[in-house]
Amino acid sequence: MYLYKKIKMTEFITIATFNFTHEIMVLKSILDHEGILYLFQNENLITVDPLASFAYGGILLKVHPNDIEKVKEILDNLNSNLKIV
């Protein structure tokens, strides 16, 4: 069980956009393992209607400003191996 201090989700910043839910599965696992708080905005909507991705601007990865550098490093490592971003 994780104990997090209260963090306002309004402080989170979008750092990546994905078109489909299958593109974020590995990333979610890594972020969870690293203990990074994140939000994938529009994930449920696009899971139900994948074509809505284009209308709503995709699935937005939002993280706290304190975690931006670490998440960018994770994305760079994934992108060099999996070409997901």
Phi and psi in degrees as GROMACS dihedral restraints (atoms count N, CA, C in turn):
[ dihedral_restraints ]
;  ai    aj    ak    al  type     phi  dphi    fc
    3     4     5     6     1   -95.4    20    10
    4     5     6     7     1   138.8    20    10
    6     7     8     9     1  -112.4    20    10
    7     8     9    10     1   114.2    20    10
    9    10    11    12     1  -112.2    20    10
   10    11    12    13     1   144.6    20    10
   12    13    14    15     1   -74.2    20    10
   13    14    15    16     1   161.3    20    10
   15    16    17    18     1   -68.0    20    10
   16    17    18    19     1   123.6    20    10
   18    19    20    21     1  -126.9    20    10
   19    20    21    22     1   131.5    20    10
   21    22    23    24     1   -77.1    20    10
   22    23    24    25     1   127.9    20    10
   24    25    26    27     1   -66.2    20    10
   25    26    27    28     1   -19.9    20    10
   27    28    29    30     1   -68.9    20    10
   28    29    30    31     1   -16.8    20    10
   30    31    32    33     1   -80.2    20    10
   31    32    33    34     1   -15.0    20    10
   33    34    35    36     1   -70.6    20    10
   34    35    36    37     1   146.5    20    10
   36    37    38    39     1  -119.5    20    10
   37    38    39    40     1   139.0    20    10
   39    40    41    42     1   -74.6    20    10
   40    41    42    43     1   125.7    20    10
   42    43    44    45     1  -121.7    20    10
   43    44    45    46     1    -8.9    20    10
   45    46    47    48     1  -157.6    20    10
   46    47    48    49     1   155.3    20    10
   48    49    50    51     1  -130.2    20    10
   49    50    51    52     1   138.1    20    10
   51    52    53    54     1  -126.3    20    10
   52    53    54    55     1   152.1    20    10
   54    55    56    57     1   -89.5    20    10
   55    56    57    58     1   -33.7    20    10
   57    58    59    60     1  -135.7    20    10
   58    59    60    61     1   154.4    20    10
   60    61    62    63     1   -64.6    20    10
   61    62    63    64     1   -30.0    20    10
   63    64    65    66     1   -65.9    20    10
   64    65    66    67     1   -19.6    20    10
   66    67    68    69     1   -74.8    20    10
   67    68    69    70     1   -16.3    20    10
   69    70    71    72     1  -106.5    20    10
   70    71    72    73     1    -2.7    20    10
   72    73    74    75     1   -60.8    20    10
   73    74    75    76     1   -49.3    20    10
   75    76    77    78     1   -66.2    20    10
   76    77    78    79     1   -41.5    20    10
   78    79    80    81     1   -61.7    20    10
   79    80    81    82     1   -42.4    20    10
   81    82    83    84     1   -58.6    20    10
   82    83    84    85     1   -43.1    20    10
   84    85    86    87     1   -62.3    20    10
   85    86    87    88     1   -43.6    20    10
   87    88    89    90     1   -66.0    20    10
   88    89    90    91     1   -44.5    20    10
   90    91    92    93     1   -62.8    20    10
   91    92    93    94     1   -40.7    20    10
   93    94    95    96     1   -62.4    20    10
   94    95    96    97     1   -45.5    20    10
   96    97    98    99     1   -61.7    20    10
   97    98    99   100     1   -37.4    20    10
   99   100   101   102     1   -80.1    20    10
  100   101   102   103     1    -8.3    20    10
  102   103   104   105     1    74.3    20    10
  103   104   105   106     1    26.0    20    10
  105   106   107   108     1   -91.3    20    10
  106   107   108   109     1   129.2    20    10
  108   109   110   111     1   -76.9    20    10
  109   110   111   112     1   134.6    20    10
  111   112   113   114     1  -149.7    20    10
  112   113   114   115     1   167.5    20    10
  114   115   116   117     1  -142.8    20    10
  115   116   117   118     1   130.6    20    10
  117   118   119   120     1  -103.8    20    10
  118   119   120   121     1    96.9    20    10
  120   121   122   123     1   -71.1    20    10
  121   122   123   124     1   137.8    20    10
  123   124   125   126     1    77.9    20    10
  124   125   126   127     1     5.6    20    10
  126   127   128   129     1   -60.0    20    10
  127   128   129   130     1   -49.8    20    10
  129   130   131   132     1   -65.3    20    10
  130   131   132   133     1   -41.6    20    10
  132   133   134   135     1   -59.1    20    10
  133   134   135   136     1   -45.0    20    10
  135   136   137   138     1   -77.0    20    10
  136   137   138   139     1   -25.8    20    10
  138   139   140   141     1   -63.0    20    10
  139   140   141   142     1   -41.6    20    10
  141   142   143   144     1   -73.8    20    10
  142   143   144   145     1   -40.9    20    10
  144   145   146   147     1  -134.7    20    10
  145   146   147   148     1    89.3    20    10
  147   148   149   150     1   -57.1    20    10
  148   149   150   151     1   -30.7    20    10
  150   151   152   153     1   -72.1    20    10
  151   152   153   154     1   -16.5    20    10
  153   154   155   156     1   -67.8    20    10
  154   155   156   157     1   -16.1    20    10
  156   157   158   159     1   -54.1    20    10
  157   158   159   160     1   -42.3    20    10
  159   160   161   162     1   -73.3    20    10
  160   161   162   163     1   -32.8    20    10
  162   163   164   165     1   -72.9    20    10
  163   164   165   166     1   -34.2    20    10
  165   166   167   168     1  -100.8    20    10
  166   167   168   169     1     4.0    20    10
  168   169   170   171     1    84.4    20    10
  169   170   171   172     1    17.1    20    10
  171   172   173   174     1    86.5    20    10
  172   173   174   175     1  -171.8    20    10
  174   175   176   177     1   -94.6    20    10
  175   176   177   178     1   120.2    20    10
  177   178   179   180     1   -96.9    20    10
  178   179   180   181     1   123.5    20    10
  180   181   182   183     1   -86.6    20    10
  181   182   183   184     1   118.0    20    10
  183   184   185   186     1  -116.8    20    10
  184   185   186   187     1   134.1    20    10
  186   187   188   189     1  -135.2    20    10
  187   188   189   190     1   163.8    20    10
  189   190   191   192     1   -71.0    20    10
  190   191   192   193     1   144.5    20    10
  192   193   194   195     1   -54.4    20    10
  193   194   195   196     1   -29.0    20    10
  195   196   197   198     1   -67.7    20    10
  196   197   198   199     1   -20.9    20    10
  198   199   200   201     1  -103.9    20    10
  199   200   201   202     1     1.9    20    10
  201   202   203   204     1   -57.9    20    10
  202   203   204   205     1   -49.0    20    10
  204   205   206   207     1   -62.1    20    10
  205   206   207   208     1   -42.9    20    10
  207   208   209   210     1   -64.8    20    10
  208   209   210   211     1   -42.3    20    10
  210   211   212   213     1   -68.3    20    10
  211   212   213   214     1   -38.9    20    10
  213   214   215   216     1   -61.4    20    10
  214   215   216   217     1   -38.7    20    10
  216   217   218   219     1   -64.3    20    10
  217   218   219   220     1   -41.9    20    10
  219   220   221   222     1   -62.6    20    10
  220   221   222   223     1   -44.4    20    10
  222   223   224   225     1   -63.0    20    10
  223   224   225   226     1   -41.2    20    10
  225   226   227   228     1   -62.0    20    10
  226   227   228   229     1   -43.2    20    10
  228   229   230   231     1   -64.4    20    10
  229   230   231   232     1   -42.2    20    10
  231   232   233   234     1   -66.9    20    10
  232   233   234   235     1   -41.9    20    10
  234   235   236   237     1   -64.6    20    10
  235   236   237   238     1   -36.5    20    10
  237   238   239   240     1   -69.8    20    10
  238   239   240   241     1   -26.4    20    10
  240   241   242   243     1   -99.2    20    10
  241   242   243   244     1   -38.3    20    10
  243   244   245   246     1  -113.2    20    10
  244   245   246   247     1   -15.7    20    10
  246   247   248   249     1    57.2    20    10
  247   248   249   250     1    52.7    20    10
  249   250   251   252     1   -97.0    20    10
  250   251   252   253     1   -19.7    20    10
